[in-house]
């Protein structure tokens, strides 16, 4: 996805939105460039998935946006990773004080950080931390999974 394609999703989402969503997001909505900057400034997202038994699951994780694509991290053994492997449908939110983004689409598990040497420099540059994901909770090198979202709807203001 490119910034132009992200903008097309934003425009299509607003055109097909309910009256309430248009009222909330129509006047002061972010364009694709502002969405990318916002996601990168915040640096995290809540990703909602569906468990095998149909129950919802939400996980707060690191996120960034590069080239119009929202990426997020999923750790080995996490419920997030297990649910994504069973069902790729996701909803996500990124929030900061008076601004927010909500979106949905399909997640793709791209691979481990170490398996994506061509992608990681772009994600590291986009990340507000200077490196998208580098250390695990115990301080060791992080080699979890990088996922991308193929957005179907997005609203942000």
C-alpha positions, 0 to 999 in steps of 0.5 A: 500500500502507498500513501495514495492507496491509504488516502483512497481507503480514508476517502472511501471510508468517509464516503460509506460512513454512518451519519455519526461517523461522518459527524465525528470524522468528516470535518477534521479528519486526517489525510494519509500523510497525517495518519502516518505521522500520527501513528509514528508519533504515538508508536503503539496501537491496540489490536483487536482479534477474534479467538478461535471460540469467538471471544474477542481479544485486544492487545496493546503493542508497538506500531508504526506506519511506513509507506502508507502501511500500518505495522505492528509487533507480535511476540512469540507465544502471545495470544495476539500471534495465536489469534492472528494465525487462526483468523486474520481479521483485526480492528485497531485503534491508536489514541492520543489525548484529543486525537484518534484513529480507528481502522479494520482490515486483514493482518499479514504475519510478515516474518521475524524481525531478523527475516526482514532486513529489507523492511526493518530500516524503513520501520526503524526510521518511521518509529518515534523510538529510532528503532521499531522493536529492538529489546525484549522485556528481559533486555535480550535482542527481540526477534518476534514477529512483524505484521502488516495490516491491509486496511479496509476502513480507517477513520482518524482525526 
